[in-house]
């Protein structure tokens, strides 16, 4: 309000404008409790499919990123392999470089083959076949291949896309888990006297910053494991989604997945069989019972990567074994 004139002859010059009343009810609706309390059980929310991706996707051709995209199945407007994760194969031909700068709190790269180096935040890190590299938020990296190279690359970008968020604060330092260290630790575990009694022979990657979740990053969980010749990993389940990379395997390894386990036999009821392929990947949906089988005379190696860092922190992982 503004006023002009002397103290005794004040004149009000303000203009009263009618207030615009917004109607915000257009998107509001109500459900009776039993109709909406379990969208998963009711089939309202899209299920996560069991899906395989072959090594032929990156076997040849130009330098590129090959997203393992299930956005159509998940009904998302952005690439996603699961609600929280996007896995990709990355091919970089010898002499090429590739810059990657995803909107992610965590990146995990596993070098399937090749060698080279990455320029990361003004530093250079070298890598080779079998190395793991984790990168935090706001860490663009230029990967330079000195030989034909393939990476398995997993990020939590779909989680941020769903939240409408931008990763702005690094939660850990860039970290390398070398092939030599991972293989030595796995060999030690495999040689232990009680190895045959364990549910699996494997090692978990952990960054010291995450001493509660014991995971590779605060969202990503990663395992490097061996499925010995003639062995089976018994059925188990968890609420995190797994995007499994098969490092190497003889022909005759596979995974069985299903919704239940027979209480008498301990076997998965009406399972779906996923055949393993060296250099291939597949998705294990949350809550599915699954068992891994090696019916051959040679060992197989696998790297499951999950959003279990997030689930562990939320106390929702709910991992169970038969």
N, C-alpha and C positions, 0 to 999 in steps of 0.2 A: 504494500500500500504506500502510495506517495501522496504528500499533501503540500499545497502551496498557499501563500498568504501569510498574514500576521497571525500571531498567537490567538487573537480574538476572532479572526475571520478565516479559520482553516477550511479548505475545500478538499474533499476526498476525490482524487482523480483515478482511483483503482477501478478496474473493470471486472465484474463478476462473470465468470464463464461457467457454463454448465459442465459438471463432471461427467466424463465418459465412463460408463459402467461396463466392464468386460464380462462376457459370459465364458467362463472357463470349464463348463460342464460337458463339453462335447466329447471328450475322451474318457469320461468317467463311466464306469459300470460296476455292477455288483454280481457276485456269484454266491449261491448257497454253498456252504463250506465243503460238503462232500463232493461237489462238482469240480472244485478247483484246488483242493488241498494237495493233490498228488498229480501234477501235470505229466510227470514221467510215466507213472503207472497207467494213466488215462490215455497216453499216446499223443498228448497235445504238443509236447516239446519234441523236436526232431531227435531220433535216436542217433547215436554214434555208430557208424557201420564198421564191420570187420572188412578191412580193405588191404590189398597187397600192392606194392609198387616194385617193378622189376628193375634190375641193373641196366637194362637196355635203354632206359630213359636218359642216361648220361654216358653211354658207352662211346659215342662219337659225336662229331659235329662241332659247332663253334663254342666259344666260351659263353657260359650262360648260367642262370639260376633256374632250376626246375622245381617249382613249388609242388608239394604233394597235397593238392588242393581238394578238399571235400566240402567247399562252401555251398555247393548245390544241395548236398545231403543235409548239411547243418543249417541251411536257410540263413546264411549270413551274407552281407553285402561286401565282405572283404575275404581275402584268401585265408583259409584255416584248415588244419588237419584235425584239430580237435577244438573244443570251445576255448581253450587257453593257449594252444600251441600251433605253430606252423613249422613243419619240417620241410626241408628242401634238399635236393641233390644239387651240388654246385660243381660245374666242370670248368676248369681253367686250363687252356692249352699252353704248352711250353712257350715261354716268352711273353705271354699275355698277363695282364693284371686286371683285377676286378675290385671296385670299391663298393662296400656294403655299409649302409648306415640305417638300419631298421629302427623304428620306434619300438624299442624293447627294453625291459629292465635287465634282460639276460640273453646272451647269445652263447650257444655251445657249438663248436665245430670239431668234428672228428675227421682226421685226414685218412680217407680210404686208401688212397694211393698218391704217389708223387712226392715232391719236396719243393720248398721255396721259403719265402719270408713274407711277413706282413708289416706294413707301416701303420703303427697304432699310436695316436696321440704324441707324435714326435719321437717315438722309439721304434726300434726294429726288433721283431721276434722271429726266429727261425723255426721251421716246422718240417716234419717229414711223415711218412706213412706210420700210422699208429699213434700219433700224438693227438691229445685233446687240447683245445684252447677255449677258455671262457672269457667273455667280454661283458662289461657292465653297460648301463645306460650311458648315452651321450659319448659313445666310443666308436666313431666311424673308423673303418679299417680298409686299407688297400692291400689286397692279397696278390702277391706276385709269384707266378709259377716258374720254377727253374726246370721242371719236367712236367709232362702231362699230369694233371692233378685232379682229384675228385675229393670233395668234402661232403660229409653229412652235416647239415646245418639245422639247428633247432632254436627257435625264438619264442618268447611269450607275447608277441605282437597282438594276436587275436584277443587276449585278455584285455589289453589296453584299448583295442578298438571297441570292444564291448562296453568298457567303462567310459569311453570318450575321454581318455586320459593321455597325457604325453609324459614319457619317462624323462625326468630332468635331473635326477640325483643318483650318481653311481653309488652302489651299495657294497662294492668290492673292487679290488684291483684286478686288472687283466692277469689271468693265471694260466700257466701251461702245466699239463699233466703229461709227462713224457712217456713214449712207448716203452722205453727201458724200465722205468719205474713201475708202470702199470703191469707189465708182463712179469716182472720180478715178484711183485706182490701177489699176483694171481698164481704164479708157480709155487710160492710159499704156502698159500692157502690150499692149493690142490695136493701138496705133499704132506699136509698135516695128517696125523693118525686118525682123526675123527672126520676126515673129509667126506667119507662115504655116508656118514650119519647126518650130514647137514642137508637142509632143504635145497641148497644150490651151492655150487662152487663158484664164487665170484668175489669181486671187490667193488666197493662203492667209492665214488669220487666225492671228496669233501674239501670245501674251502674253510680255512680256520675261522673266517668271519662268522660262520654259521654253526656255532657250537651247540645249538639246541636242535636244529633240524638235521644236522650232520649230512647236508646235501651239497651238491656242486655249486649251486647258487641259492638265493633265497626262494626262487620259484622252481628251479629245475633239479631233478634227481637223475643221476646217471650211474649205470652199473656196467662193469666190464666182466663178462663171465664166460665160463667154459661149460659146454655140455659134453662130457666125456663119451667116448665110444660105447655104445650099447646101454647108455643110461637114460633114465627118465626123471625129469623134475616133476614131482607130484602136484596135483591140482592146488591152486591158490587163487586168491582174488584180492582186489584192492579198488578203492574208489577213484584213484588217479587214472588218467588215460596214459597208455604207453605207446610210444612210437618206436618200434624195435628195429634196429639195424642188424642184419646178419653179416658179420664180418667175413666169415668163411664157414663152409660146411660141405660135407660129402652129400651126394644125392641119397636121400632117405631120412632126412630130418624134417620134423614138422611140429606144429602146435595144434592142440585140440582146444576149442573154446565152446562154452555152453552156459546155460542159465542155472544149472543145478548139478549136484553131486549125489550119486546113489549112496545112501548111508551105510549100506551093507558092503558094497564093493569098493567104495571110495573113488569110483570112476565117474567122469563127466557124463551126464545124461544127454543123449542126442547131440553130440558135439559137431561143430563145424571144423573141418581140417584145413589148416593153412600150411602149404608146403614152403619150406625154406629155400632161399636162393642166395648164393654168395653175392654180397653187394646189394641185395634187395632189402626192402623194409615192409613192415606191416603194422596195422593199428590194432591194439587190444582195447576194446571199450571198457569203461569203468563198470565194476560189479560183475564182470564175466569171469566165471571160473575158467582157468586155462592151465594146461600142462604141456611141457616141452619134451619131445621124444627124439632120441638119436638111435636109429635102428641100423647103424653102420659100424664099420670097424675103425673109423677115424673120428677124431675130436672135432667139435664145432665151437665157434665163438660168436657171441652176440653182445649187443649194446642196447639195452632198453633205456630210453629216456622218457621221463614222466614229469607231469606237473606236481609231483609228490612233495616238492619243497613247500609249495603253497598249501597243499592239503595237510601236510604235517604241522605246519604253523597254525592252521585253522583247527587242528585236532579232528580231522574228518577222514584220514587216510583209510582206517578200518581194514588193514591187511589181515587176511585169514588164510590158514593152511589146513589141508586135510590131515 
